[in-house]
Amino acid sequence: MTRELDENDFIISKTDTKGRLTYVNKIFMDLAEYTEEELLGKPHNVVRHPDMPKTIFKLLWERIQNKQEIFAYVVNKTKNGNDYWVYADVTPSLDERGNIVGYYSVRRKPNAQALETIKSLYAKMLAAEKSGGIAAGEKILNDFTQQEGVSYDELIISIQK
């Protein structure tokens, strides 16, 4: 069963530098069907859905480890096997010296029309990854953005509007 965020809902979480959850808001817990105790200290990928291309997470980690913000569409899996889509904004949290001390993510309801594009793209990326690994998924993503004449960021932000 697919679960959905309400229009005004925001999922908020924080992780340490290894991706272990240090904060989750109530909306995250409710949507993911976990308690706070079940989430805190666990890797954020506890909600990773098998239909999510590894390529997107590679891109996400590259960006945030380089102190850059990234937007991405993500499908997550709940404790009870349900799924939910989010439009995620992930940023590094920096200390006063500019060192990364963790990561902060705010997720909201994705645009339904954007998901039509993303679901098709992710299915192609997943199929490519199964036979050719992350490099094959990256090729599908890069070919798509080149075909559209936009960067990854331009694509993701423009289809959410």
Secondary structure, DSSP 8 states (H G I E B T S, - for coil): -EE---TT--EEEEE-TTSBEEEE-HHHHHHHT--HHHHTTSBGGGGB-TTS-HHHHHHHHHHHHTT--EEEEEEEE-TTS-EEEEEEEEEEEE-TTS-EEEEEEEEE---HHHHHHHHHHHHHHHHHHHHHHHHHHHHHHHHHHHHHTS-HHHHHHHHH-
